[in-house]
């Protein structure tokens, strides 16, 4: 992630800024001295963040579908959990520190 904020630059780089801060901003208002124009700020997110967001939403959707299916089985009286599988899952989770 990259953030560009021209108001965060050092004092040595501000030599030509007095004219810039007095210029009319893109919204049609004049910026006061010492304030940067909002049009100069910019944020960029990497494509990796987009991929992560898609993966998380996909995981959430598949998990919700699984919970709905289990709820339907429970409501119909057909949910028969395996005590062996449940105990294995609990032990596995405890040994891994719950890092799943």
N, C-alpha and C positions, 0 to 999 in steps of 0.2 A: 504494500500500500504506500503510495506517495502522496504527500500533502504539500502543496505549494501555497504559502502565505507570505506575500511580500511585506506584510507588516512585521514579520519576524526577522528581517534582515538586519545586519549590524549597522551601527551609526555611520561607519565609513562608507557604506554603500548608499546612503540617503542624500548624497550631494545634489542630485537633480530632482528630488522629490517635491520640493515646494510647489513647483508648477503643476506636477501630477496630482497632488492632493487638492489643488484648487480647481482642477478641471471638473466639468460636469460629468457625473457618472452615467452609466447606461440606463438607470431608472429615471433620469431627468432631474436629479437633485444634485446640488453642489456639495462636494465633500469638504469638511472643515480641515484646517491645518492640523497635521499630526494624525489624521485618520486616513486609513487606506480605503480605496474604493472596493466595494464588495465584489465587483466584476473581476478583480485580480486574483481572488481566492479560487482554488480548484482542488478537487480530490479525485484520485484515480484508484480503482480497486483492481487487483490482478485477476486474471482469468481463473486462477486457482481458487479464489474465493467464490466465484460463480459455480465452479465444479463442486466445491464443498457444500454450498447451499443446495444444489440439486440433489446431492447424495443424501443430505440430511432430510430433505423433504420426501424423497423416495423411501428412506428408511421409516420415517414417521407414518407414511401412508400404508406401507406393508405391515407395520406393527399394528396399526389401527384395524386393518382388515383381519389380522390374526385374532385380535382381542374380540372383534365382533363375531367371528366364527366360533370362538370358544364360548362366548356369551350365549349364542344360539344353541349350542350343544347343551349348555347348562340348563337353559330355560326349558328345553325339550326333555330333559331328564336323561340324556344320552352321554353326558360328560362323565367319563370314568378315568380319572387320573391314575397314573401308575405310581405307586408309592416308591418303587425302586428307582424310577427315572427322577422323581422329585428329590429323593435323598441324594442321588448322584449329582444332580444340579446344585443342590445346596452346598454339598461338600466341595465341589469344583469351584463354586463361587467364593467360598470361604478361603480356599487355598490360594486362589488368584488375587485375593484382596479386593474382590468386587470390581476389578478393572475392566469388566466387559462393557 
